[in-house]
């Protein structure tokens, strides 16, 4: 099998798995979130290892991310609208959507840093720790500020420094340079 055929097969498989994994959100939100996040964490590294360039990978990855964020948004609107987290996820979705559109228009990946992807993290917290958003008063703000800081660090690593962060999730895998 030629290198081009391997790349085409791997990209097709990646796109298919990431599109289908979003469907798990409707069956079990935690499994859907985990599956999509896992695939998103490893696909860039795998594609870099077979010679796919970052310049080509990033736009298609961002479309798949928005597919995922859209499912989270829809799930939130349909099933979590009576919860405090509803407005936070909706606002986070639209913030990232603005960044996504600006990224497509300008071709500047840094736009994604200024408009971070926070909705999946908020969704994870709601699904994994449903009591978290029930905290009343000022007690909820320090963890949310900490979460926002961590999100900006991750976005900087990915979209400004353009680092491969696969090794943070899987320390036994040596990061591959783009």
LUMFIZA-52828 format. One record per atom (N, C-alpha, C, CB): residue in three letters; x, y, z. Coordinates in steps of 0.2 Angstrom, whole numbers, padded with zeros to 4 digits, always signed. Glycine has a CB too. Layout:
ALAXYZ;...
//
This chain:
UNK+0004-0006+0000;UNK+0000+0000+0000;UNK+0005+0006+0000;UNK-0005+0000+0006;UNK+0003+0011-0004;UNK+0007+0017-0005;UNK+0006+0022+0001;UNK+0006+0021-0012;UNK+0011+0026+0002;UNK+0010+0031+0007;UNK+0003+0035+0007;UNK+0016+0036+0008;UNK+0002+0037+0000;UNK-0004+0041-0001;UNK-0010+0037+0001;UNK-0004+0043-0008;UNK-0011+0031-0001;UNK-0016+0027+0001;UNK-0017+0025+0008;UNK-0016+0020-0003;UNK-0011+0025+0012;UNK-0012+0024+0019;UNK-0014+0030+0022;UNK-0005+0023+0022;UNK-0012+0036+0020;UNK-0015+0043+0022;UNK-0022+0043+0021;UNK-0011+0048+0019;UNK-0024+0042+0015;UNK-0032+0042+0013;UNK-0036+0038+0017;UNK-0033+0041+0006;UNK-0034+0031+0018;UNK-0037+0027+0022;UNK-0038+0029+0030;UNK-0034+0020+0022;UNK-0032+0031+0032;UNK-0032+0033+0039;UNK-0036+0040+0040;UNK-0024+0035+0041;UNK-0036+0044+0036;UNK-0040+0050+0036;UNK-0047+0048+0036;UNK-0038+0055+0031;UNK-0049+0044+0031;UNK-0056+0042+0031;UNK-0058+0038+0037;UNK-0057+0037+0025;UNK-0054+0034+0040;UNK-0056+0031+0046;UNK-0057+0035+0052;UNK-0051+0025+0048;UNK-0052+0040+0052;UNK-0053+0045+0057;UNK-0059+0049+0057;UNK-0047+0050+0057;UNK-0061+0052+0051;UNK-0067+0056+0050;UNK-0073+0052+0052;UNK-0067+0058+0043;UNK-0073+0045+0049;UNK-0079+0041+0051;UNK-0080+0040+0058;UNK-0078+0034+0047;UNK-0074+0038+0062;UNK-0075+0036+0069;UNK-0077+0043+0073;UNK-0068+0034+0071;UNK-0074+0048+0071;UNK-0076+0054+0075;UNK-0083+0057+0074;UNK-0071+0060+0073;UNK-0085+0056+0068;UNK-0092+0058+0066;UNK-0097+0053+0070;UNK-0094+0058+0059;UNK-0095+0046+0070;UNK-0100+0042+0073;UNK-0099+0042+0080;UNK-0098+0034+0071;UNK-0093+0043+0083;UNK-0093+0044+0090;UNK-0097+0049+0094;UNK-0085+0045+0092;UNK-0099+0054+0090;UNK-0103+0059+0093;UNK-0110+0057+0094;UNK-0104+0065+0088;UNK-0112+0052+0091;UNK-0118+0048+0092;UNK-0119+0045+0099;UNK-0120+0043+0087;UNK-0113+0043+0101;UNK-0113+0040+0108;UNK-0116+0045+0113;UNK-0106+0038+0110;UNK-0116+0052+0112;UNK-0118+0056+0117;UNK-0125+0055+0118;UNK-0117+0064+0114;UNK-0129+0053+0113;UNK-0136+0052+0114;UNK-0138+0046+0118;UNK-0140+0052+0107;UNK-0133+0041+0118;UNK-0134+0035+0121;UNK-0132+0035+0128;UNK-0131+0029+0117;UNK-0125+0038+0129;UNK-0122+0038+0135;UNK-0117+0044+0135;UNK-0118+0032+0138;UNK-0119+0050+0137;UNK-0115+0056+0137;UNK-0108+0055+0139;UNK-0118+0062+0140;UNK-0107+0052+0144;UNK-0100+0051+0146;UNK-0096+0047+0141;UNK-0100+0047+0153;UNK-0099+0041+0139;UNK-0095+0037+0134;UNK-0094+0041+0127;UNK-0099+0031+0132;UNK-0099+0045+0125;UNK-0098+0049+0119;UNK-0093+0054+0120;UNK-0105+0053+0118;UNK-0093+0058+0126;UNK-0088+0063+0127;UNK-0081+0059+0128;UNK-0089+0066+0134;UNK-0080+0054+0131;UNK-0074+0050+0132;UNK-0071+0048+0125;UNK-0074+0045+0137;UNK-0075+0045+0121;UNK-0073+0042+0115;UNK-0071+0048+0110;UNK-0079+0038+0111;UNK-0075+0053+0109;UNK-0073+0058+0105;UNK-0067+0062+0107;UNK-0079+0063+0104;UNK-0066+0063+0114;UNK-0060+0066+0116;UNK-0054+0062+0115;UNK-0061+0068+0124;UNK-0055+0055+0116;UNK-0049+0051+0115;UNK-0047+0051+0108;UNK-0051+0044+0117;UNK-0052+0050+0103;UNK-0050+0051+0096;UNK-0047+0057+0094;UNK-0056+0049+0092;UNK-0050+0063+0097;UNK-0047+0069+0095;UNK-0040+0070+0098;UNK-0051+0075+0098;UNK-0038+0067+0104;UNK-0032+0068+0107;UNK-0026+0064+0103;UNK-0032+0065+0114;UNK-0028+0058+0100;UNK-0023+0054+0096;UNK-0023+0055+0089;UNK-0024+0047+0098;UNK-0028+0058+0086;UNK-0028+0058+0078;UNK-0022+0062+0075;UNK-0035+0060+0076;UNK-0021+0068+0078;UNK-0016+0072+0075;UNK-0009+0069+0076;UNK-0016+0079+0079;UNK-0008+0065+0081;UNK-0001+0062+0082;UNK-0001+0056+0077;UNK+0000+0059+0089;UNK-0006+0052+0076;UNK-0006+0047+0071;UNK-0005+0050+0064;UNK-0012+0043+0072;UNK-0009+0055+0062;UNK-0008+0057+0055;UNK-0001+0061+0054;UNK-0014+0063+0054;UNK+0001+0064+0059;UNK+0008+0067+0058;UNK+0013+0061+0057;UNK+0010+0071+0065;UNK+0013+0056+0060;UNK+0017+0050+0059;UNK+0017+0047+0052;UNK+0016+0045+0065;UNK+0011+0048+0049;UNK+0011+0045+0042;UNK+0012+0051+0037;UNK+0004+0041+0041;UNK+0014+0057+0039;UNK+0016+0062+0034;UNK+0010+0067+0033;UNK+0018+0059+0028;UNK+0005+0067+0036;UNK+0000+0072+0035;UNK+0002+0079+0038;UNK-0007+0070+0038;UNK+0002+0084+0034;UNK+0004+0090+0036;UNK-0001+0094+0041;UNK+0006+0095+0030;UNK+0001+0097+0046;UNK-0003+0101+0051;UNK-0007+0106+0047;UNK+0001+0105+0056;UNK-0005+0109+0042;UNK-0008+0114+0038;UNK-0015+0111+0035;UNK-0004+0117+0033;UNK-0014+0105+0033;UNK-0020+0101+0030;UNK-0025+0099+0036;UNK-0018+0096+0025;UNK-0022+0096+0041;UNK-0025+0093+0046;UNK-0030+0098+0050;UNK-0020+0089+0051;UNK-0027+0103+0052;UNK-0031+0108+0057;UNK-0038+0110+0054;UNK-0027+0114+0058;UNK-0039+0112+0048;UNK-0046+0114+0046;UNK-0051+0108+0047;UNK-0046+0116+0039;UNK-0049+0102+0045;UNK-0053+0096+0045;UNK-0054+0094+0052;UNK-0051+0090+0041;UNK-0049+0095+0056;UNK-0050+0093+0064;UNK-0055+0098+0067;UNK-0043+0094+0067;UNK-0054+0105+0065;UNK-0059+0110+0068;UNK-0066+0109+0066;UNK-0056+0117+0066;UNK-0067+0106+0060;UNK-0074+0105+0058;UNK-0077+0099+0062;UNK-0074+0103+0050;UNK-0073+0094+0063;UNK-0075+0088+0067;UNK-0076+0090+0074;UNK-0070+0083+0067;UNK-0072+0095+0077;UNK-0073+0098+0083;UNK-0079+0101+0084;UNK-0067+0102+0085;UNK-0081+0105+0079;UNK-0087+0109+0079;UNK-0093+0104+0078;UNK-0088+0114+0073;UNK-0093+0099+0075;UNK-0098+0094+0075;UNK-0099+0091+0082;UNK-0096+0088+0070;UNK-0094+0090+0085;UNK-0094+0087+0092;UNK-0097+0093+0097;UNK-0087+0085+0095;UNK-0095+0099+0096;UNK-0097+0104+0100;UNK-0105+0106+0099;UNK-0093+0111+0099;UNK-0107+0105+0093;UNK-0114+0106+0091;UNK-0118+0100+0094;UNK-0115+0105+0083;UNK-0116+0094+0094;UNK-0120+0089+0098;UNK-0120+0090+0105;UNK-0116+0082+0097;UNK-0115+0093+0108;UNK-0115+0095+0115;UNK-0120+0100+0116;UNK-0108+0097+0118;UNK-0120+0105+0112;UNK-0124+0111+0112;UNK-0132+0109+0112;UNK-0123+0116+0107;UNK-0133+0104+0107;UNK-0140+0102+0106;UNK-0142+0098+0112;UNK-0140+0098+0100;UNK-0138+0093+0114;UNK-0139+0089+0120;UNK-0141+0094+0126;UNK-0134+0084+0122;UNK-0137+0099+0127;UNK-0138+0104+0133;UNK-0144+0107+0132;UNK-0132+0109+0133;UNK-0146+0110+0126;UNK-0152+0113+0125;UNK-0158+0109+0126;UNK-0153+0116+0118;UNK-0158+0102+0124;UNK-0163+0098+0125;UNK-0164+0095+0132;UNK-0163+0092+0120;UNK-0159+0093+0135;UNK-0159+0090+0142;UNK-0157+0093+0148;UNK-0155+0083+0141;UNK-0153+0099+0147;UNK-0150+0102+0153;UNK-0152+0109+0154;UNK-0142+0102+0152;UNK-0158+0111+0150;UNK-0160+0118+0150;UNK-0162+0121+0157;UNK-0165+0119+0145;UNK-0164+0116+0161;UNK-0166+0119+0168;UNK-0160+0119+0173;UNK-0172+0114+0170;UNK-0154+0119+0170;UNK-0148+0118+0175;UNK-0144+0125+0174;UNK-0144+0112+0173;UNK-0140+0126+0179;UNK-0136+0132+0178;UNK-0131+0131+0173;UNK-0132+0133+0185;UNK-0129+0125+0172;UNK-0123+0124+0167;UNK-0126+0126+0159;UNK-0121+0117+0167;UNK-0132+0126+0158;UNK-0135+0127+0152;UNK-0132+0133+0149;UNK-0143+0127+0152;UNK-0133+0139+0152;UNK-0131+0145+0149;UNK-0123+0145+0148;UNK-0133+0151+0154;UNK-0120+0142+0153;UNK-0112+0142+0152;UNK-0110+0138+0146;UNK-0109+0139+0158;UNK-0113+0132+0145;UNK-0112+0128+0139;UNK-0114+0132+0132;UNK-0115+0121+0139;UNK-0120+0135+0132;UNK-0122+0139+0127;UNK-0118+0145+0125;UNK-0129+0141+0128;UNK-0116+0148+0130;UNK-0111+0154+0129;UNK-0104+0151+0126;UNK-0110+0158+0135;UNK-0102+0146+0129;UNK-0095+0143+0127;UNK-0096+0141+0120;UNK-0093+0138+0132;UNK-0101+0138+0118;UNK-0102+0135+0111;UNK-0102+0141+0106;UNK-0109+0132+0110;UNK-0105+0147+0108;UNK-0105+0152+0103;UNK-0099+0156+0103;UNK-0111+0157+0105;UNK-0095+0156+0109;UNK-0088+0159+0109;UNK-0084+0155+0104;UNK-0086+0159+0116;UNK-0084+0149+0105;UNK-0080+0145+0100;UNK-0082+0145+0093;UNK-0080+0137+0103;UNK-0088+0145+0092;UNK-0091+0146+0085;UNK-0088+0153+0082;UNK-0099+0146+0085;UNK-0088+0158+0085;UNK-0085+0164+0083;UNK-0078+0163+0081;UNK-0086+0170+0088;UNK-0074+0160+0086;UNK-0067+0158+0084;UNK-0066+0154+0078;UNK-0064+0155+0090;UNK-0070+0149+0077;UNK-0070+0144+0072;UNK-0071+0148+0065;UNK-0075+0139+0073;UNK-0076+0152+0065;UNK-0077+0156+0059;UNK-0072+0161+0057;UNK-0084+0160+0060;UNK-0069+0164+0063;UNK-0063+0169+0062;UNK-0057+0165+0059;UNK-0061+0173+0068;UNK-0056+0159+0062;UNK-0051+0155+0060;UNK-0051+0153+0052;UNK-0050+0148+0064;UNK-0058+0151+0050;UNK-0059+0149+0043;UNK-0058+0155+0039;UNK-0066+0147+0042;UNK-0060+0161+0041;UNK-0059+0167+0037;UNK-0052+0170+0036;UNK-0063+0173+0039;UNK-0048+0170+0042;UNK-0041+0172+0042;UNK-0036+0167+0041;UNK-0040+0176+0049;UNK-0038+0161+0042;UNK-0033+0156+0042;UNK-0027+0156+0047;UNK-0029+0155+0035;UNK-0029+0160+0052;UNK-0025+0161+0058;UNK-0027+0157+0064;UNK-0024+0168+0060;UNK-0023+0151+0065;UNK-0025+0147+0071;UNK-0025+0150+0077;UNK-0020+0141+0071;UNK-0022+0155+0078;UNK-0022+0159+0085;UNK-0029+0161+0087;UNK-0017+0165+0084;UNK-0033+0162+0082;UNK-0040+0164+0083;UNK-0044+0159+0088;UNK-0044+0165+0077;UNK-0042+0153+0088;UNK-0044+0148+0092;UNK-0042+0149+0099;UNK-0043+0141+0090;UNK-0036+0152+0100;UNK-0034+0153+0107;UNK-0039+0159+0110;UNK-0027+0156+0107;UNK-0040+0164+0106;UNK-0044+0169+0109;UNK-0051+0168+0110;UNK-0044+0175+0104;UNK-0054+0162+0107;UNK-0061+0160+0108;UNK-0060+0152+0109;UNK-0065+0161+0101;UNK-0059+0151+0116;UNK-0057+0144+0118;UNK-0063+0139+0117;UNK-0054+0144+0125;UNK-0061+0133+0117;UNK-0066+0127+0117;UNK-0067+0125+0124;UNK-0064+0122+0112;UNK-0072+0128+0127;UNK-0073+0127+0134;UNK-0080+0122+0135;UNK-0074+0133+0138;UNK-0084+0122+0130;UNK-0090+0118+0131;UNK-0089+0111+0133;UNK-0095+0119+0125;UNK-0085+0108+0130;UNK-0084+0101+0131;UNK-0081+0099+0138;UNK-0079+0097+0126;UNK-0077+0104+0141;UNK-0075+0103+0148;UNK-0081+0104+0153;UNK-0069+0108+0149;UNK-0085+0109+0151;UNK-0091+0111+0156;UNK-0095+0105+0155;UNK-0094+0117+0153;UNK-0096+0102+0149;UNK-0101+0096+0148;UNK-0098+0090+0152;UNK-0101+0095+0141;UNK-0092+0089+0152;UNK-0088+0084+0156;UNK-0090+0084+0163;UNK-0081+0083+0154;UNK-0089+0090+0166;UNK-0090+0092+0173;UNK-0097+0090+0175;UNK-0088+0099+0175;UNK-0102+0092+0171;UNK-0109+0091+0172;UNK-0111+0084+0172;UNK-0113+0095+0167;UNK-0108+0080+0167;UNK-0109+0073+0167;UNK-0106+0069+0172;UNK-0107+0071+0160;UNK-0099+0071+0173;UNK-0096+0067+0178;UNK-0097+0069+0185;UNK-0088+0067+0177;UNK-0098+0075+0186;UNK-0099+0078+0193;UNK-0106+0082+0193;UNK-0093+0082+0196;UNK-0112+0079+0193;UNK-0118+0083+0192;UNK-0119+0088+0198;UNK-0124+0078+0191;UNK-0116+0086+0204;UNK-0118+0090+0209;UNK-0113+0097+0209;UNK-0116+0087+0216;UNK-0108+0097+0205;UNK-0104+0103+0205;UNK-0107+0109+0203;UNK-0098+0102+0199;UNK-0112+0110+0199;UNK-0115+0116+0197;UNK-0121+0117+0202;UNK-0118+0116+0190;UNK-0122+0113+0207;UNK-0127+0115+0212;UNK-0125+0119+0217;UNK-0130+0108+0214;UNK-0118+0120+0217;UNK-0115+0124+0222;UNK-0118+0131+0222;UNK-0107+0125+0222;UNK-0120+0134+0228;UNK-0123+0141+0228;UNK-0118+0146+0230;UNK-0129+0141+0232;UNK-0119+0152+0228;UNK-0115+0158+0230;UNK-0108+0158+0227;UNK-0114+0157+0238;UNK-0103+0161+0230;UNK-0097+0162+0227;UNK-0092+0156+0226;UNK-0093+0167+0231;UNK-0094+0150+0230;UNK-0090+0144+0230;UNK-0089+0141+0223;UNK-0094+0139+0234;UNK-0093+0143+0218;UNK-0093+0140+0211;UNK-0087+0143+0207;UNK-0099+0140+0208;UNK-0086+0150+0209;UNK-0082+0154+0204;UNK-0074+0152+0204;UNK-0082+0161+0206;UNK-0071+0151+0210;UNK-0064+0149+0210;UNK-0063+0143+0205;UNK-0062+0147+0217;UNK-0067+0137+0206;UNK-0065+0132+0201;UNK-0066+0133+0194;UNK-0070+0126+0203;UNK-0071+0138+0193;UNK-0073+0139+0186;UNK-0067+0144+0183;UNK-0079+0143+0185;UNK-0064+0148+0187;UNK-0059+0152+0185;UNK-0053+0148+0184;UNK-0057+0158+0190;UNK-0051+0143+0188;UNK-0046+0139+0187;UNK-0047+0135+0181;UNK-0045+0134+0193;UNK-0053+0132+0179;UNK-0054+0129+0173;UNK-0053+0133+0167;UNK-0062+0126+0173;UNK-0055+0139+0167;UNK-0054+0144+0162;UNK-0046+0145+0161;UNK-0057+0151+0163;UNK-0043+0146+0166;UNK-0035+0146+0165;UNK-0032+0140+0162;UNK-0032+0148+0172;UNK-0034+0134+0164;UNK-0032+0128+0161;UNK-0034+0128+0154;UNK-0035+0122+0165;UNK-0040+0130+0152;UNK-0042+0129+0145;UNK-0038+0134+0141;UNK-0049+0131+0145;UNK-0036+0140+0143;UNK-0032+0145+0140;UNK-0025+0142+0139;UNK-0032+0152+0143;UNK-0022+0139+0144;UNK-0016+0135+0143;UNK-0016+0130+0138;UNK-0013+0132+0150;UNK-0021+0126+0138;UNK-0021+0121+0133;UNK-0022+0124+0126;UNK-0028+0116+0134;UNK-0026+0129+0125;UNK-0027+0132+0119;UNK-0021+0135+0116;UNK-0033+0137+0119;UNK-0017+0138+0121;UNK-0011+0141+0119;UNK-0006+0136+0116;UNK-0008+0145+0125;UNK-0005+0130+0120;UNK-0001+0125+0118;UNK-0003+0122+0111;UNK-0001+0119+0123;UNK-0009+0122+0110;UNK-0012+0119+0103;UNK-0011+0124+0098;UNK-0019+0116+0104;UNK-0013+0130+0099;UNK-0015+0135+0093;UNK-0010+0140+0092;UNK-0021+0137+0094;UNK-0006+0142+0098;UNK-0001+0147+0097;UNK+0006+0144+0097;UNK-0001+0152+0103;UNK+0008+0140+0102;UNK+0014+0136+0102;UNK+0014+0130+0097;UNK+0016+0134+0109;UNK+0008+0128+0095;UNK+0007+0123+0090;UNK+0011+0116+0092;UNK+0010+0125+0083;UNK+0010+0115+0099;UNK+0013+0109+0102;UNK+0009+0103+0101;UNK+0015+0110+0109;UNK+0012+0097+0101;UNK+0008+0091+0101;UNK+0007+0089+0108;UNK+0011+0085+0097;UNK+0001+0089+0111;UNK+0000+0087+0118;UNK-0003+0080+0119;UNK-0005+0092+0121;UNK-0002+0076+0114;UNK-0004+0069+0115;UNK+0000+0066+0121;UNK-0002+0065+0109;UNK+0006+0068+0122;UNK+0010+0065+0127;UNK+0007+0067+0134;UNK+0017+0067+0127;UNK+0003+0072+0135;UNK+0000+0073+0141;UNK-0005+0068+0143;UNK-0003+0080+0141;UNK-0009+0066+0138;UNK-0014+0061+0139;UNK-0011+0054+0139;UNK-0019+0061+0133;UNK-0006+0053+0135;UNK-0002+0046+0135;UNK+0005+0047+0136;UNK-0004+0043+0128;UNK+0008+0047+0142;UNK+0015+0049+0143;UNK+0020+0044+0140;UNK+0016+0049+0150;UNK+0017+0038+0138;UNK+0022+0033+0135;UNK+0023+0034+0127;UNK+0019+0026+0136;UNK+0019+0039+0125;UNK+0020+0040+0117;UNK+0024+0046+0117;UNK+0013+0041+0114;UNK+0029+0046+0113;UNK+0034+0051+0112;UNK+0030+0056+0107;UNK+0041+0049+0109;UNK+0030+0062+0108;UNK+0027+0067+0104;UNK+0030+0068+0097;UNK+0027+0074+0107;UNK+0026+0068+0092;UNK+0029+0069+0085;UNK+0028+0076+0083;UNK+0024+0064+0080;UNK+0034+0078+0080;UNK+0034+0085+0078;UNK+0030+0086+0072;UNK+0041+0087+0076;UNK+0026+0092+0071;UNK+0023+0093+0065;UNK+0028+0096+0060;UNK+0017+0098+0066;
//
